């Protein structure tokens, strides 16, 4: 797995964790400060991962298919 695929996999895992915490928050009537903080922290991590992923896409000029492509 290349670095971009690993980042996408990690991003999916963070998204799933955020969903689980939001479900737990919903069950507690949105009344858990620690769970709200966890969601905030995970959203920051997610934003950083998305930025890193987007910066890699901008620098990548090959599709790893083995053929030369011109990107105009």
N, C-alpha and C positions, 0 to 999 in steps of 0.2 A: 504494500500500500504506500503510495507516495504521500508527500507532506500535505498536499491539497486534499486528498481523500481522507487522511487522518483528521485534518481540521474539520471537514464536513461531518465525519463520524462523531467527533467530539461535540460539535455544534448540535447535532441531533440528540445526543445524550443530555446536554444541558437543557435543551428544549423540553425533553421528557421529564427531567427533574423539576423544571419550573411548573409544568402542568401538574405533576404530583403534589407539589407544595400548594398550588392554588386550589386544588381539590380539597386538600386538608384544611386550608384556610376557610373554604366555603362551609365545610362541616363544622367548623368552630365559630360560625357566624362572623367571620372576618375579624375575630377578636384576639389575635395572637401577634403581639409585637415582634417576637423572635422569628415567626414564619414570614412576616412582612419584610423583615430585614434580610432574611435568606433570599427571598424573591428579588429584592433590590440588588443584593450582591451578585446573584446569578445573572440578572439582566446586564449588569456591568461587564461581567465575564463574557456573556454572549455578544455584547456590542464589540468588545475587543477582538473576539474571534472573527466576527463578520468583517471588521476592518482589515484584519490580517488576511483573511481569505480574499477580499476584494483587491487588496494591494498585490497579492500573488497573481491574481487573474490578469491584472494590468501589465505585469512584467512578463507573463508567459507568452511566448510567440510560437510555440509548437503544440501540436495536439497529440504527440507521441505515436503517430501512426507510421512514422518512418519515411514519410514523403515530405518534400519541401513545399511550403506554401508561402505565397506572398500575401502579406497582410497590409492592405492599403486602406 
